[in-house]
Amino acid sequence: MNCEWVRSNITLYVFEELGDADRAELEQHVERCHDCARDAEAEKQLRRIMDLRTKLEPSASLMAECRLQLSEALEEERPIAVPTRAVSPGNSRWLEWLRAPFAGLNLQWQAGMAVALLSVGFVSGAFLSSRGMRVPGGTNTSDINAASIAGVHSINARPDGKLEISLDTLQRRDISGSLDDPKIKEALVSALGDYNSSVRLDSAELIAKAMENGKSPALTADPQVRAAFLNRLRTDKNPAVRLTALDALKGMENDPAVRDGLVAAVMSDSNSGVRIKAIEMLAGQKAPSGDSSAIVALQELAEKDSNSYIRLKSADTLRKWNVPVQMY
């Protein structure tokens, strides 16, 4: 037992996370070593201060926002290489890595940073705990509203034609109903922005199919649904979701916002399939007047896009619109 081992494990000791054998050895060392005894007392004082702080409960909206940001960050972030240098046996390896950024700080700064880290840990723990809580059986949709939906866990179609949606609120809840149920619609629209790409795709496909087959005219006419699909077309990282968003927007191409969304997809989407489908949707409509953004965009693509098929589709669409050939 040496001082380095004690310093590496003293926080675990104070928070009662050490095994009995390690705890007994550490206490024996502290009785003999003045410096380690002083460090142990400082850690105990820090815990006493932290215990005095008011315990805060995270709101459902905060957990939903954190969930979404965490998922997006994990999709983009490469794995972080954890330091592998040997320190000491037991649980000290992760603690040594955690302490490294604060090396050289005085005790007051260490205390402040520790409080901040533990606050983050508390919020994360509350969030993870809520994810695991589930109320079995179906739930009436009358007590569900958009603000209470923190996330959508899964969407399943039942043999009777109704949908069963597993929601994450403060607790996980199951609701069921038809597409005409306003609460089912709210849940599906909420799912379009969920952190889980599989859930987003399930929701997009269900809504798009209902709109295509005319089963739910209310969905087609709902500006909230239209805005949600335009948002998915612009921002979703999954090309399958973006393609399904285009399916849902068919028949709305003459709407200025939808046409702007199609033009943006044609010009900047990273997936050639999405771009081609957006061009086909524009081509199916009557020619826009004047020097519209659609004409300008297709002229640029017909002239210099790197994809030969997109150049041809753009030129064909311009000819269909009777745009003078010299303009492209």
N, C-alpha and C positions, 0 to 999 in steps of 0.2 A: 504494500500500500504506500503510494507516494503522493506528494502534493499535487502533481499534475493530474493524477487520476481523480483526486478529490475535487479539484476545481472543475473538471469536466463533468462531474456527476452531482455537484452540490445542488443544482436546481431541481434535479429529479428527486433528490433526498428531501428538500424542503416541501415539494409538492407530493410527497409520499408515493413516488413512482418507482423507487428502488426495491429490489428483492430483499428479503430478510437478511440474507448472508452479507450482501453488499452494504446494507444499511448498518449492520452491526460493526463491520470493519471501518466504515466511514466515521461512525460515532467514536470509535476507539481512537482513530487518528486525530480527530478534532480535539479530543481531550488532551492530547500531547502537543499539538501544533498550534501556536498562538496565531500565526497568519491565516491558517485555514479556519480556525474558530471565528476570527473576525469576518472572513468572507461568508461563512455560514450564517452569522448573525445578520449581515447585510441582506442576504437573500431572504431570511425570515422576515425582516422588516419590510422588504418589498412586498412579500405576500400579504402581510398585515395591511399595508396601504391599499393593495389591490382589492382585498376583501371588503374594504370600506366603500368602494365605488358602487353606484347604483347599477343594478343589472338591467340592461335594456333588451327588449324583445324586438327583433327585426320585423318590419311589416311585410305583408305578402307582396306588395309592389316592389319593395327593395330586393326581396329574394328573387323575384322574377327577373329583375334587371341584372342582378349579379349572375344569375344562371345563364342568361343570354350572353353577357359579356365574357363570362368564363368559357362558354362553349366556343364562341368565336375566336377567343385568344388561343384555346387549345388546338383549334383547327389550323391556325396560322403558325403557332410556335413550334420550333424544333425542340426535341428533348434536350433538357439541360443536363450536362455532365456533372454528376455529383462527385465532390472530391473523394478520392479513394485512399488517401494516406491513412495508415493505421494510427489509431489513437489509443484506445483502451478497450478492454472487453466490455460486454454487456450492452447497455443502451447508449453509450457515450458517443458513438460515431455520429449519429444524426445531430446530437446536441452540439458537438464540436463544430460541425458545419454551420449550424444555426448561429453560433456565437461569433464566427469569423468576421462578419461585417461590422461588429461592434467592438472589435479589439481596439484598445487604446482609448476608448471613451471612458469618461469618469462615471462614477456610480449613478449620479442623477440622470445622465443621458441614457445609461443602460436601462435604468428603471423605466424611463419614458418609452424607450423603444420596445421594451418587453411588454408594457401595457398595450401599446399599439398592436403588437403581434398577437397577443392573447385576445384582443378585441376582435381582430379579423378571424381568429380561430373560433371564437364564440359564435359569430355570425355564420361562419361556414358550417359549424356543428349543428346550429339550429336549422339551417337550410337542409343539410343532409338528413337530419332527423325527420323533418317534415316530409321529405321525399319518400321515406320508408313507411309512413303512416297511411293506412288505407281503411276506408269504411266499406265493409263488404256489402254486396247487393246493390240494387239500383237506387238512385236518389231522384226525388222529384226535382224538376228543373226550375220550379218557381222561386227557389232561394238562391239561384245562381245568377250572377251578373258579370259583365265583361271585366269590371274592376276587380272581382274576386278571383279571376282565373289567373293563376301564377304560371301555368304551363299545361300542356296536353301530353299525356303519357302515351296514349294509343287510341286508334280509331278502328272500330270493327263494324262491318255491315252484318245485320242479323237476317236469318231466313225470312222473317216477316216483313222485311223491307225497311225496318227502323235501324237507326244507328246507335251503337253503344260507344260512348266516349269516356275514357278514363282521364279525369282532370286532376291536376295538382293545384289545390287551393292551400289553405293552412293544413289541410289533410287531403289525401287523395280521395276523390269521390267519383262514382260512376253515375252517369246520367244516360237516359235513353229516350228516343223519340224520333219523329219524322223530320224531314228537312223543312217542313212548314212550321215547326216549333221554333219560336224566336230564340229560345235559349240554346237549342241545337245549332242554329245559325250562328249565334254569337260564339259558341265554342269552336265551330269550324273556322270562322274568320280569325279567331284568336290563334288557332293552330297554324294558320298560314305564316305567322310570325314566330313560331316555336323554335327553340334551339335545336330540336331533333329533325334532321332533314327527312327522315322517313315519315315522321308525323306530318311535316309540311306537304310532302308529296301525296300522302293518303288524302289529306284534306283537300288539296288542290284538285286531285282527280275526281273526288266525289262531287265537289261543287261544279266542276267543269262538265261532268257527265250529266248532272241534273239540268244545267243551263242549256246544254246542247240538245237534249231530248225534250225540252219544254216542260219538264216535270215540275219545275219551280219558277214560275215567272217572277215571283217576288225577289228571288236571288238575282235574276238578270237585271231587274230594274233598281236594285239596291246600290246607291252610290258608294256605300261603305265596302261592299264586296268588290266593286270595280276598282276602287282606290287600293284595296288590299292586293289585288292581282297586279296592278300597275307597279306597286311597290316591290312585289316579288320579281317581276320582270326586270326591274332596274337593279335590284340589290342581291337577289338570292345567289348563293355560291354554287348551288346544285343546278346544272343545266337541265336536268329532267323536270325540276320544278318550274324553271323559266319556260320550257316548252309547253308544259301543262297550263301555265298562266296565259300563253298565247291562245291555246284552245278555248280557254274560258272567255277570252276577249273577242272571239269571233262574232261578227255581227255588230260590233260596236266601233268598227274602224272609222266611221265618219265622225265620231265624237272627237273633238279637238285634243283632249287629254290622251285618249287612246292612240290617236294618230301620232302625237308627239312621242309617246312611249315606243311605238313601232319604229319610228325614225331613229330614236336613240339606240334601240336594239340593233337595227341594221348597221349603224355606224360604229358601235363600240362594243357589242357583245363579244366575248372571247370564244364563243362556240359557233362554228360555221352553220350548224344545223338550226340554231336559234335565228341567226341572221337570214338564212334562206327562207325560213318559215315566215318571218316578219315581212320580207319582200313579197312573198306570195299573198299575204293578207293585204298588203297595200295594193298589189296588182289587181285584186279582186274588186276594188272599189272604183268609182268614177274618178276621172282625172281631176286633180286639184287645180285650182285656178292660179294664174299668175306664176310668180317665182316662189312657189311654196317651199317649205323646208323639205318636203318629201321629194320634190323634183330636184332641188339642189343636191340633196344627199345621194339620190340615185345617179345623177350626172357624175358626181365625184367617184362613185363606186364603179360605174361603167367605164370610166377613163383609166383608173389607176389602182383598183383593188388587187391585192396579191392573189386572191382566189378567182380562178378563171370562170368557174361556174357562177359566182356572184356577179362578175362583170357581165356575163351573158344574161342572167336573170334581170339585172338592172337595166340593161339596154332594151331587152324585150318589153319590160314594163313601160319604159319611156316611149317606145314605139306604139304600144297599146294606148297610151295617153295622148298620142299625136304630138308629142314634143318634137320640134324641128330637129332633124338629125345633126345639123351643124352645132347644136348646143351640147352634144356629147360625143 
